[in-house]
Amino acid sequence: MEYEIRRLWIDRDPRQKQLWQNLLQSGGIRPEAAISYCAGLFFEDRLVATGSLYQNIIKCVAVSPAHQGGKAVSILLSHLLSTVMENGSSSCYVYTKPQAARSFEELGFSELARVDDQLVFMERAIYGFPQYLKDLERQRVPGRAAGIVMNANPFTLGHRYLAERAARENETLHLFVLSEELSAFPAATRLELVRRGVQHLPNVRVHSTGDYMVSAKTFPSYFLKEDVQVAKVQATLDAILFRDHIAPAAGITRRYVGEEPLSPVTQLYNESMKEVFHGAIDLVILPRVEQGGNVISASRVRDLLRRGKTEETKELVPESTYAYLISPEGKALIQKLQQEG
């Protein structure tokens, strides 16, 4: 009998969801919620392997012991890879255990970075990480260069202060804006608001991060042990990618961040960068800008927008961001925010 691939409707069919969860848990894998597509591999009408996608990220891959080491894994992963490509993406990513990396290498995946014996981040792409780094190299200029990574959801006076300080203290500033579509403000909008907000700084180069800096929302934790701090592993991975690849390509020797009195997760990121960058990149941590006795933050801006207090955001964002907020496009976005709560 041959293997058969079927889609699992884990969000609609309780029985399929239970079968899926049982197979994952038998392999020491925790089910995840962030899944857009789930496939099952069946043999003699029994679920013997499963794998899922979130956008172009492969996750939650599990194979029953009796079918490991054969063609089951190859059939399953080939199907997931084909599904990613059929959905219009030219790149595919996976976070996996080091011992499982070989199966992905055989399908053309390349390792981008790893965190000790806990995690390997891999890519298969037509124009992937090497091309991204070449594009950065083309924008490299002589002199000291700094880097900032931000979500800018939306771009605030706090973000602008960070950029102005870094631009003033270095010959070049490379400002990276997260590309993920998981924020209240769309990626293209965030990128444009950052560009408008720093256009008075001639030595700033604005870049999108592509798929090489991933938020906690998409970072998979399903194969990490319960006692491992997921945010710590993700932060370490991001820092290693930046230290070993992105910074050398752009000639970056300094990274600027704001201190994080409000967000324990972001504070953990700062601590992880300190550890990983030690001796390679200077980490400059600046105090957060305040207004009215409170730090300026994008979350504060979004909260005001949800409560219909757009006028009050005027003291928290640059004129360019405020102009967007009162534009027809901005008003539509605010209305959506309010509807979503």
Summary of the structure (lengths in Angstrom):
residues: 341
radius of gyration: 21.9
end to end distance: 51.3
largest distance: 70.5
contacts: 1075
relative contact order: 0.10
helix: 42%
strand: 23%
